[in-house]
């Protein structure tokens, strides 16, 4: 007989995860969710920056669902708008007045965007944007950078993107078994922050490159900022060679500044990918650019579709979130203060505990990683990842999780702060790290 979760005699995360694994492969619907966790954790609810497991334990969360929740989980403002929309019809498959409102808000927020298309996930939006770039330029090659993650689709998922390098970072090693190896033969990968390698590639193959895609501030190999001038050089070379510059702002969009990294760093891409914060925690993504770039889609010559793409509930979430952010952009100062304080306190804590660690921040995104040896300065991607002590980080994660602080067991996944990470919460975060380091 099937035992439902309510019938399990004493529901614990462990027992429920075991039961779930019988019916959901691996226990969670993303490999990243089933990777590296040592003590089972199954949730019941979340609010603000707090999560509660099925046993009723409260934890502080600094992973925050990988980043969408700038105002914390279950923000009543965004929730209210979406709940209202759900009652009025969540999806019809027909253009809706909200499409106009959300499109206008995005165009007013992001310097490089005049038109968008909505999608359901970053992976989908990126797949469509790269297809559009190939169509527009009539070229095949796409350039990516080591450590940057652009979703799990066939032409972009490489080994280095999910393991944090080490394994053949320059070669076309598919990121997962079952992928078509030849699908990566049109996707070249360069080391991040390496201007020489970039210039060499453009000198040799510039006329074949359809697009260069990157996270303007890398957030998937920990936080790795672009070195001064690097983005500008990519933009120059792309423009002079007729390739499109694509900013994957899935993390940075409305996170590092209202208008994303492109506003913060003053570099304009041809195409931008948005998701996470823009959707306020609802499953929505968008890609967009100037009218000329989007024209093949406007004419229905390039192909992009999806039953749920731009469904009314998701678009309502975009309207609510962007409306709220644009009404009070001072939220970015608040987030920067919260991020700055945590960065400082964590750095001191690791030093005081005699641990080598890297704490790197972009506004309210902080990457925290234990290292095997001391490292000075901001690492370029290549130099940084091999020093990460993955095993020690996982042990620290487990100790913290048991003590009521959740962050991802993979040190390449950054922490995402929200306005609900108030001073008392930061005290608890730092206290838990201190205590756990003493037991590591
Ligand atoms: N791009 C970046 C920078 C991301 O961080 C992610 C996911 O975390 C993606 C793309 C893929 O988005 P999704 O998981 O919604 O497909």
Boltz pocket constraint, residues with backbone or C-beta under 6 A from the ligand:
constraints:
  - pocket:
      binder: B
      contacts: [[A, 66], [A, 120], [A, 121], [A, 122], [A, 123], [A, 124], [A, 149], [A, 150], [A, 151], [A, 152], [A, 215], [A, 220], [A, 248], [A, 249], [A, 250], [A, 251], [A, 275]]
      max_distance: 6.0
